[in-house]
């Protein structure tokens, strides 16, 4: 793969470019559990936080929760300042700053969390657009958020080549549904996920893309 060959890049945020300390994730699920009279196991918390189970809403149904109620509770619990303090940038994400083509974020993280996190890490100006998914817009693998990002970037998908990169199978699905190539960066491993996620490119670090390009 030659990353510079693409006319534009779209990337997921949480788990792909940034991540949070486990202690913060555990505390959030403890607080949510108190509100919903349920104890989330470490496995359930990790699966929901990182999307290791595919559709989070389907998994919530499996656990006996109404998804809308769960997410409303979840978002009431999260505090932007605490989220910022617990979030770090993956070392291999810095390649985005060097891209010479338009780049955008398409994330499930809501604006009241995504914006302060990106600002605090100094990565906001890496991107030409940020699309936060919602019930109105749709959630990945729905391609609608990606189409909106391409509109913001003034991209004609029929004439421009693009790629979507993310850590979840829903990112890959959204890319393919939007007619883009997909990069899956595996931050956890198939054992934790319970399956292998296929993509046009499968890496454990974005640095591998440049290593592969050099050997082409």
Backbone as CSV, one residue per row, in Angstrom:
resi,resn,N_x,N_y,N_z,CA_x,CA_y,CA_z,C_x,C_y,C_z
1,UNK,0.835,-1.198,0.000,0.000,0.000,0.000,0.873,1.254,0.000
2,UNK,0.470,2.233,-0.772,1.140,3.529,-0.763,0.130,4.569,-0.262
3,UNK,0.216,4.947,0.999,-0.781,5.857,1.579,-0.958,7.147,0.798
4,UNK,0.130,7.639,0.218,0.052,8.900,-0.507,-0.697,8.771,-1.826
5,UNK,-1.001,7.546,-2.246,-1.701,7.336,-3.506,-3.184,7.690,-3.408
6,UNK,-3.734,7.748,-2.203,-5.147,8.066,-2.042,-5.383,9.566,-2.135
7,UNK,-6.549,9.923,-2.664,-6.915,11.330,-2.801,-7.441,11.913,-1.498
8,UNK,-7.922,11.076,-0.589,-8.378,11.549,0.719,-8.411,10.389,1.696
9,UNK,-8.355,10.755,2.990,-8.391,9.783,4.076,-9.523,10.131,5.041
10,UNK,-10.238,9.111,5.497,-11.176,9.233,6.598,-10.715,8.294,7.703
11,UNK,-10.829,8.735,8.943,-10.346,7.921,10.052,-11.326,7.963,11.220
12,UNK,-11.435,6.827,11.905,-12.131,6.758,13.175,-11.259,7.465,14.215
13,UNK,-11.869,7.814,15.354,-11.119,8.505,16.406,-10.745,7.574,17.551
14,UNK,-11.715,7.215,18.396,-11.432,6.402,19.583,-11.009,4.986,19.221
15,UNK,-9.882,4.570,19.768,-9.367,3.237,19.495,-8.496,3.179,18.261
16,UNK,-8.603,4.205,17.422,-7.822,4.258,16.187,-6.693,5.274,16.313
17,UNK,-7.053,6.510,16.604,-6.061,7.568,16.778,-5.764,7.831,18.251
18,UNK,-6.794,7.721,19.071,-6.641,7.974,20.509,-7.225,6.808,21.291
19,UNK,-6.891,6.750,22.570,-7.460,5.729,23.451,-7.481,6.283,24.870
20,UNK,-8.185,5.577,25.747,-8.295,6.017,27.138,-7.672,4.984,28.066
21,UNK,-7.213,5.456,29.210,-6.673,4.561,30.217,-7.783,3.638,30.728
22,UNK,-7.416,2.372,30.972,-8.410,1.394,31.406,-9.104,1.812,32.704
23,UNK,-8.385,2.434,33.614,-8.972,2.831,34.892,-10.158,3.763,34.679
24,UNK,-10.058,4.632,33.688,-11.166,5.543,33.394,-12.359,4.768,32.847
25,UNK,-12.101,3.876,31.904,-13.184,3.072,31.324,-13.895,2.271,32.399
26,UNK,-13.124,1.642,33.271,-13.705,0.838,34.342,-14.579,1.707,35.262
27,UNK,-14.100,2.896,35.586,-14.858,3.777,36.468,-16.163,4.219,35.818
28,UNK,-16.128,4.526,34.526,-17.347,4.942,33.824,-18.387,3.837,33.862
29,UNK,-17.966,2.604,33.595,-18.933,1.505,33.597,-19.418,1.189,35.010
30,UNK,-18.595,1.426,36.010,-19.066,1.270,37.382,-20.169,2.281,37.684
31,UNK,-19.972,3.519,37.239,-20.978,4.556,37.476,-22.267,4.257,36.710
32,UNK,-22.123,3.839,35.465,-23.307,3.490,34.672,-24.036,2.316,35.314
33,UNK,-23.266,1.329,35.762,-23.865,0.168,36.411,-24.655,0.527,37.646
34,UNK,-24.140,1.496,38.412,-24.867,1.943,39.602,-26.213,2.542,39.220
35,UNK,-26.227,3.285,38.113,-27.462,3.913,37.664,-28.458,2.896,37.107
36,UNK,-27.933,1.795,36.557,-28.801,0.822,35.886,-28.928,-0.482,36.657
37,UNK,-28.415,-0.481,37.900,-28.516,-1.651,38.770,-27.951,-2.901,38.101
38,UNK,-26.710,-2.753,37.619,-26.065,-3.871,36.924,-24.559,-3.731,37.095
39,UNK,-23.872,-4.868,37.273,-22.410,-4.834,37.328,-21.851,-5.318,35.994
40,UNK,-21.173,-4.438,35.292,-20.538,-4.789,34.032,-19.204,-5.471,34.315
41,UNK,-19.011,-6.655,33.773,-17.727,-7.333,33.911,-16.680,-6.587,33.102
42,UNK,-15.412,-6.874,33.368,-14.345,-6.256,32.578,-14.520,-6.589,31.105
43,UNK,-14.881,-7.824,30.819,-15.078,-8.240,29.430,-16.196,-7.446,28.767
44,UNK,-17.315,-7.271,29.466,-18.439,-6.522,28.900,-18.067,-5.054,28.704
45,UNK,-17.355,-4.490,29.677,-16.954,-3.086,29.570,-16.009,-2.873,28.390
46,UNK,-15.012,-3.740,28.267,-14.068,-3.614,27.150,-14.777,-3.803,25.810
47,UNK,-15.679,-4.771,25.745,-16.370,-5.066,24.498,-17.224,-3.891,24.044
48,UNK,-17.928,-3.269,24.984,-18.766,-2.134,24.637,-17.935,-0.895,24.331
49,UNK,-16.884,-0.667,25.109,-16.064,0.530,24.900,-15.353,0.478,23.554
50,UNK,-14.775,-0.655,23.226,-13.956,-0.770,22.015,-14.717,-1.343,20.818
51,UNK,-15.978,-1.699,20.996,-16.723,-2.256,19.867,-16.195,-3.604,19.431
52,UNK,-15.761,-4.413,20.384,-15.190,-5.723,20.046,-16.245,-6.722,19.610
53,UNK,-17.513,-6.352,19.779,-18.607,-7.302,19.525,-19.410,-6.936,18.290
54,UNK,-18.852,-6.074,17.442,-19.628,-5.618,16.298,-20.583,-4.528,16.745
55,UNK,-21.861,-4.681,16.442,-22.856,-3.685,16.826,-23.003,-3.632,18.339
56,UNK,-22.735,-2.478,18.924,-22.892,-2.317,20.365,-24.357,-2.440,20.773
57,UNK,-25.249,-1.935,19.935,-26.671,-1.990,20.280,-27.186,-3.428,20.313
58,UNK,-26.720,-4.251,19.400,-27.115,-5.662,19.412,-26.600,-6.329,20.681
59,UNK,-25.380,-5.987,21.073,-24.802,-6.557,22.293,-25.570,-6.085,23.522
60,UNK,-25.969,-4.826,23.527,-26.756,-4.305,24.639,-28.092,-5.033,24.743
61,UNK,-28.716,-5.290,23.598,-29.960,-6.079,23.606,-29.719,-7.446,24.228
62,UNK,-28.578,-8.049,23.870,-28.217,-9.356,24.407,-28.061,-9.302,25.930
63,UNK,-27.544,-8.183,26.429,-27.355,-8.024,27.873,-28.642,-7.617,28.588
64,UNK,-29.677,-7.315,27.808,-30.964,-6.973,28.406,-31.217,-5.486,28.579
65,UNK,-30.444,-4.654,27.850,-30.615,-3.210,27.954,-31.278,-2.642,26.705
66,UNK,-32.092,-1.617,26.902,-32.623,-0.857,25.782,-31.537,0.131,25.366
67,UNK,-31.014,0.039,24.145,-29.839,0.822,23.755,-29.965,2.325,23.966
68,UNK,-31.097,2.920,23.591,-31.228,4.369,23.731,-31.107,4.778,25.192
69,UNK,-31.760,4.039,26.073,-31.685,4.341,27.504,-30.262,4.186,28.018
70,UNK,-29.584,3.127,27.578,-28.197,2.917,28.011,-27.321,4.094,27.598
71,UNK,-27.391,4.502,26.327,-26.496,5.556,25.846,-26.825,6.903,26.473
72,UNK,-28.099,7.151,26.750,-28.442,8.391,27.441,-27.798,8.415,28.828
73,UNK,-27.861,7.291,29.518,-27.232,7.191,30.835,-25.719,7.323,30.720
74,UNK,-25.143,6.639,29.759,-23.690,6.647,29.543,-23.190,8.070,29.320
75,UNK,-23.888,8.823,28.471,-23.429,10.168,28.146,-23.671,11.150,29.287
76,UNK,-24.639,10.884,30.149,-24.803,11.718,31.339,-23.649,11.507,32.314
77,UNK,-23.132,10.286,32.335,-22.061,9.943,33.275,-20.721,10.542,32.856
78,UNK,-20.419,10.506,31.562,-19.092,10.930,31.114,-18.890,12.430,31.281
79,UNK,-17.738,12.792,31.806,-17.358,14.176,32.010,-16.224,14.526,31.049
80,UNK,-16.399,15.550,30.206,-15.365,15.880,29.213,-13.983,16.114,29.815
81,UNK,-13.921,16.806,30.955,-12.617,17.086,31.564,-11.931,15.799,31.996
82,UNK,-12.680,14.893,32.609,-12.100,13.622,33.035,-11.692,12.789,31.823
83,UNK,-12.498,12.838,30.779,-12.172,12.089,29.560,-10.872,12.609,28.953
84,UNK,-10.727,13.912,28.893,-9.505,14.501,28.343,-8.285,14.052,29.126
85,UNK,-8.381,14.089,30.448,-7.241,13.736,31.296,-6.841,12.280,31.154
86,UNK,-7.792,11.426,30.746,-7.523,9.988,30.652,-7.189,9.534,29.237
87,UNK,-7.192,10.453,28.276,-7.022,10.079,26.868,-5.614,10.375,26.379
88,UNK,-5.088,9.469,25.573,-3.747,9.644,25.002,-3.782,9.368,23.504
89,UNK,-2.779,9.889,22.806,-2.656,9.723,21.359,-1.765,8.530,21.061
90,UNK,-2.219,7.656,20.175,-1.367,6.540,19.754,-0.152,7.084,18.991
91,UNK,1.007,6.523,19.272,2.238,7.004,18.641,2.169,6.946,17.118
92,UNK,1.549,5.904,16.584,1.536,5.724,15.136,0.514,6.605,14.436
93,UNK,-0.271,7.384,15.202,-1.294,8.243,14.592,-0.709,9.503,13.982
94,UNK,0.536,9.818,14.297,1.127,11.082,13.862,1.265,11.189,12.347
95,UNK,1.129,10.071,11.638,1.241,10.116,10.178,0.185,11.029,9.570
96,UNK,-0.944,11.176,10.248,-2.034,11.976,9.699,-1.593,13.424,9.496
97,UNK,-0.773,13.933,10.407,-0.312,15.318,10.301,0.509,15.549,9.040
98,UNK,1.080,14.506,8.479,1.946,14.635,7.310,1.238,14.335,5.990
99,UNK,-0.042,13.981,6.057,-0.777,13.714,4.828,-0.925,14.999,4.009
100,UNK,-0.709,14.873,2.698,-0.833,16.029,1.804,-2.169,16.034,1.073
101,UNK,-3.121,15.280,1.583,-4.445,15.196,0.965,-5.490,15.496,2.037
102,UNK,-6.724,15.809,1.644,-7.769,16.067,2.642,-7.960,14.878,3.571
103,UNK,-8.260,15.180,4.844,-8.467,14.131,5.838,-9.636,14.516,6.738
104,UNK,-10.386,13.507,7.145,-11.520,13.754,8.020,-11.672,12.678,9.066
105,UNK,-12.345,13.020,10.147,-12.683,12.073,11.202,-14.156,11.720,11.086
106,UNK,-14.466,10.428,11.224,-15.851,9.966,11.318,-15.917,9.105,12.576
107,UNK,-16.592,9.605,13.605,-16.513,8.980,14.914,-17.881,8.797,15.550
108,UNK,-17.989,7.763,16.388,-19.184,7.579,17.201,-19.126,8.427,18.460
109,UNK,-17.947,8.943,18.805,-17.793,9.805,19.974,-18.573,11.096,19.746
110,UNK,-19.325,11.524,20.743,-20.174,12.701,20.594,-19.363,13.999,20.711
111,UNK,-19.877,15.096,20.113,-19.100,16.348,20.064,-18.609,16.844,21.415
112,UNK,-19.424,16.691,22.480,-19.014,17.214,23.784,-17.814,16.461,24.354
113,UNK,-17.489,15.293,23.759,-16.295,14.547,24.156,-15.206,14.648,23.091
114,UNK,-15.581,14.466,21.828,-14.591,14.438,20.745,-13.856,15.770,20.607
115,UNK,-14.593,16.865,20.688,-13.963,18.171,20.456,-12.908,18.517,21.511
116,UNK,-13.222,18.400,22.808,-12.174,18.727,23.796,-10.998,17.758,23.766
117,UNK,-11.259,16.481,23.456,-10.175,15.513,23.360,-9.227,15.885,22.223
118,UNK,-9.776,16.178,21.057,-8.935,16.531,19.908,-8.178,17.827,20.164
119,UNK,-8.845,18.798,20.775,-8.180,20.067,21.077,-7.038,19.864,22.062
120,UNK,-7.275,19.071,23.108,-6.266,18.892,24.147,-5.032,18.177,23.617
121,UNK,-5.238,17.290,22.639,-4.119,16.535,22.071,-3.467,17.263,20.893
122,UNK,-4.023,18.395,20.519,-3.436,19.191,19.443,-3.583,18.587,18.068
123,UNK,-4.675,17.864,17.832,-4.840,17.197,16.531,-6.014,17.750,15.724
124,UNK,-6.713,18.735,16.244,-7.877,19.266,15.536,-7.512,19.763,14.149
125,UNK,-6.373,20.453,14.042,-6.005,21.025,12.746,-5.423,19.999,11.774
126,UNK,-5.368,18.742,12.188,-4.979,17.689,11.249,-6.094,17.412,10.250
127,UNK,-7.316,17.800,10.599,-8.477,17.353,9.837,-9.248,18.523,9.221
128,UNK,-9.812,18.229,8.066,-10.599,19.221,7.339,-12.086,19.106,7.641
129,UNK,-12.502,18.024,8.266,-13.878,17.858,8.698,-13.937,16.815,9.806
130,UNK,-14.919,16.957,10.671,-15.179,15.976,11.726,-16.677,15.681,11.718
131,UNK,-17.037,14.436,11.496,-18.427,14.003,11.496,-18.644,13.105,12.706
132,UNK,-19.578,13.488,13.561,-19.930,12.664,14.706,-21.258,11.983,14.414
133,UNK,-21.266,10.679,14.495,-22.455,9.902,14.180,-23.555,10.157,15.208
134,UNK,-24.786,9.932,14.793,-25.939,10.133,15.667,-27.107,9.322,15.127
135,UNK,-28.197,9.299,15.876,-29.396,8.607,15.405,-29.896,9.230,14.109
136,UNK,-29.772,10.545,14.007,-30.253,11.239,12.807,-29.364,10.961,11.600
137,UNK,-28.055,10.974,11.817,-27.101,10.771,10.714,-26.939,9.294,10.387
138,UNK,-26.881,8.473,11.422,-26.604,7.051,11.239,-25.306,6.675,11.921
139,UNK,-25.153,5.381,12.176,-23.970,4.853,12.844,-23.250,3.890,11.914
140,UNK,-21.933,3.962,11.910,-21.168,2.982,11.119,-21.584,1.557,11.522
141,UNK,-21.808,0.650,10.562,-21.360,0.631,9.166,-22.262,1.344,8.160
142,UNK,-23.262,2.074,8.593,-24.032,2.919,7.683,-23.051,3.873,6.988
143,UNK,-23.073,3.953,5.669,-22.108,4.809,4.965,-22.466,6.285,4.987
144,UNK,-23.668,6.634,5.481,-24.100,8.032,5.434,-23.113,8.991,6.087
145,UNK,-22.578,8.688,7.289,-21.597,9.622,7.873,-20.371,9.833,6.988
146,UNK,-19.945,8.781,6.287,-18.795,8.907,5.389,-19.155,9.764,4.183
147,UNK,-20.381,9.599,3.674,-20.817,10.437,2.556,-20.840,11.909,2.966
148,UNK,-21.297,12.182,4.198,-21.315,13.562,4.680,-19.902,14.129,4.778
149,UNK,-18.966,13.304,5.238,-17.576,13.750,5.316,-17.035,14.072,3.930
150,UNK,-17.353,13.225,2.965,-16.878,13.479,1.605,-17.480,14.751,1.024
151,UNK,-18.746,15.018,1.358,-19.371,16.269,0.918,-18.646,17.467,1.523
152,UNK,-18.319,17.380,2.810,-17.593,18.474,3.462,-16.223,18.693,2.837
153,UNK,-15.610,17.615,2.389,-14.277,17.692,1.777,-14.341,18.060,0.298
154,UNK,-15.579,18.219,-0.206,-15.799,18.524,-1.625,-15.177,17.439,-2.513
155,UNK,-15.427,16.205,-2.100,-14.890,15.041,-2.808,-15.973,14.407,-3.663
156,UNK,-15.630,14.084,-4.898,-16.505,13.301,-5.775,-16.037,11.856,-5.690
157,UNK,-16.777,10.990,-4.991,-16.314,9.609,-4.808,-16.227,8.818,-6.107
158,UNK,-16.855,9.313,-7.160,-16.800,8.615,-8.443,-15.491,8.854,-9.186
159,UNK,-14.788,9.912,-8.786,-13.541,10.239,-9.485,-12.327,10.254,-8.556
160,UNK,-12.570,10.228,-7.241,-11.459,10.290,-6.275,-11.329,8.964,-5.546
161,UNK,-10.118,8.577,-5.262,-9.868,7.337,-4.525,-9.676,7.667,-3.052
162,UNK,-10.407,6.950,-2.192,-10.322,7.240,-0.776,-10.241,5.996,0.069
163,UNK,-9.894,6.198,1.341,-9.728,5.085,2.263,-10.280,5.493,3.624
164,UNK,-10.861,4.522,4.330,-11.323,4.720,5.698,-10.519,3.798,6.595
165,UNK,-9.987,4.340,7.687,-9.191,3.547,8.607,-9.843,3.540,9.982
166,UNK,-9.894,2.368,10.597,-10.475,2.268,11.929,-10.107,0.977,12.603
167,UNK,-10.445,0.882,13.894,-10.083,-0.288,14.681,-11.223,-1.288,14.816
168,UNK,-12.407,-0.989,14.275,-13.569,-1.857,14.458,-14.070,-2.397,13.129
169,UNK,-14.789,-3.529,13.188,-15.350,-4.075,11.961,-16.407,-3.147,11.372
170,UNK,-17.027,-2.312,12.219,-17.995,-1.358,11.698,-17.320,-0.281,10.837
171,UNK,-16.058,0.031,11.112,-15.314,0.978,10.277,-15.055,0.374,8.893
172,UNK,-14.686,-0.899,8.893,-14.457,-1.588,7.622,-15.756,-1.668,6.829
173,UNK,-16.839,-2.025,7.524,-18.126,-2.120,6.848,-18.564,-0.789,6.275
174,UNK,-18.373,0.283,7.014,-18.751,1.610,6.533,-17.931,1.985,5.300
175,UNK,-16.628,1.668,5.335,-15.770,1.965,4.186,-16.271,1.257,2.938
176,UNK,-16.496,-0.035,3.044,-16.938,-0.796,1.880,-18.324,-0.364,1.418
177,UNK,-19.204,-0.064,2.369,-20.546,0.383,1.988,-20.519,1.728,1.275
178,UNK,-19.468,2.526,1.552,-19.322,3.829,0.904,-18.457,3.751,-0.351
179,UNK,-18.000,2.552,-0.694,-17.184,2.377,-1.892,-15.737,2.765,-1.713
180,UNK,-15.256,2.749,-0.463,-13.864,3.105,-0.175,-13.064,1.870,0.199
181,UNK,-11.747,1.976,0.103,-10.883,0.938,0.647,-10.905,1.049,2.168
182,UNK,-10.559,-0.049,2.833,-10.615,-0.093,4.290,-9.282,-0.547,4.873
183,UNK,-8.804,0.203,5.873,-7.655,-0.197,6.668,-8.158,-0.563,8.054
184,UNK,-7.900,-1.800,8.482,-8.243,-2.182,9.840,-6.969,-2.227,10.667
185,UNK,-6.913,-1.393,11.704,-5.779,-1.411,12.624,-6.232,-2.157,13.883
186,UNK,-5.613,-3.293,14.115,-6.025,-4.177,15.206,-5.276,-3.800,16.476
187,UNK,-5.989,-3.144,17.394,-5.393,-2.701,18.645,-5.515,-3.743,19.752
188,UNK,-6.276,-4.814,19.519,-6.592,-5.733,20.610,-6.205,-7.179,20.319
189,UNK,-6.380,-7.626,19.112,-6.068,-9.008,18.775,-7.329,-9.825,18.564
190,UNK,-7.205,-10.821,17.713,-8.356,-11.647,17.364,-8.909,-12.411,18.557
191,UNK,-8.051,-12.764,19.507,-8.524,-13.524,20.674,-9.485,-12.684,21.514
192,UNK,-9.133,-11.420,21.762,-10.028,-10.539,22.510,-11.301,-10.255,21.736
193,UNK,-11.179,-10.156,20.439,-12.317,-9.814,19.602,-13.190,-11.034,19.321
194,UNK,-12.574,-12.210,19.364,-13.304,-13.435,19.075,-13.431,-13.725,17.602
195,UNK,-12.730,-12.938,16.779,-12.777,-13.142,15.336,-11.681,-12.299,14.693
196,UNK,-11.391,-12.583,13.433,-10.487,-11.749,12.647,-11.325,-10.774,11.826
197,UNK,-10.901,-9.544,11.768,-11.582,-8.546,10.955,-10.823,-8.400,9.646
198,UNK,-11.510,-8.635,8.552,-10.896,-8.509,7.242,-11.004,-7.074,6.764
199,UNK,-9.995,-6.621,6.056,-10.011,-5.304,5.441,-9.142,-5.366,4.209
200,UNK,-9.141,-4.307,3.430,-8.219,-4.297,2.290,-6.778,-4.318,2.794
201,UNK,-6.575,-3.734,3.968,-5.273,-3.762,4.634,-5.505,-4.044,6.105
202,UNK,-4.718,-4.947,6.669,-4.821,-5.317,8.081,-3.458,-5.101,8.722
203,UNK,-3.423,-4.215,9.726,-2.161,-3.876,10.380,-2.385,-3.801,11.881
204,UNK,-1.307,-3.900,12.626,-1.375,-3.672,14.068,-0.884,-2.275,14.413
205,UNK,-0.270,-1.611,13.436,0.207,-0.244,13.598,0.204,0.419,12.227
206,UNK,-0.149,1.700,12.188,-0.123,2.409,10.909,1.283,2.477,10.331
207,UNK,2.300,2.340,11.170,3.679,2.361,10.682,3.918,1.250,9.670
208,UNK,3.155,0.166,9.780,3.310,-0.946,8.846,2.952,-0.548,7.418
209,UNK,2.083,0.448,7.255,1.707,0.878,5.910,2.910,1.434,5.170
210,UNK,3.733,2.203,5.885,4.914,2.773,5.258,5.990,1.705,5.043
211,UNK,6.090,0.763,5.967,7.047,-0.340,5.813,6.711,-1.158,4.589
212,UNK,5.431,-1.429,4.408,5.005,-2.204,3.245,5.255,-1.416,1.960
213,UNK,4.992,-0.090,1.994,5.207,0.722,0.821,6.663,0.705,0.392
214,UNK,7.571,0.752,1.385,8.997,0.772,1.078,9.458,-0.530,0.443
215,UNK,8.735,-1.619,0.733,9.144,-2.902,0.186,8.439,-3.237,-1.120
216,UNK,7.493,-2.372,-1.554,6.778,-2.638,-2.810,7.723,-2.582,-3.999
